[in-house]
Amino acid sequence: MVADTVPADLRATACGFFNLVSGLVMLVASALAGLLWDSLGATFTCLAGAGFSTMAQIAIGVRAVRHSTA
């Protein structure tokens, strides 16, 4: 998907940047999950993950509705 949205001469740079950002975000998410697990337990960590997933699904749905009506 990344390669299809950038000019041909920037494909490698775009893929590298995408993987850099993805890795950093996963590092932060893992650290946050570890902190939640240590301080509040497994149940709260799982509920937080469910909450973040729900927020992401809502954001994707809102964006899809906005783009379909535009």
MOHUSUL-V793998 format. One record per backbone hydrogen bond with DSSP energy under -0.5 kcal/mol. NH is the residue of the N-H (numbers start at 1). CO is the residue of the C=O. Records with the same first field share a line. If there is no record, write none. Layout:
NH = CO  CO
//
This chain:
5 = 1  2
6 = 2
10 = 7
11 = 8
14 = 10
15 = 11
16 = 12
17 = 13
18 = 14
19 = 15
20 = 16
21 = 17
22 = 18
23 = 19
24 = 20
25 = 21
26 = 22
27 = 23
28 = 24
29 = 25
30 = 26
31 = 27
32 = 28
33 = 29
34 = 30
35 = 31
36 = 32
37 = 33
38 = 34
39 = 35
40 = 36
41 = 36  37
45 = 41
46 = 42
47 = 43
48 = 44
49 = 45
50 = 46
51 = 47
52 = 48
53 = 49
54 = 50
55 = 51
56 = 52
57 = 53
58 = 54
59 = 55
60 = 56
61 = 57
62 = 58
63 = 59
64 = 60
65 = 61
66 = 62
67 = 63
68 = 64
69 = 65
70 = 66
//
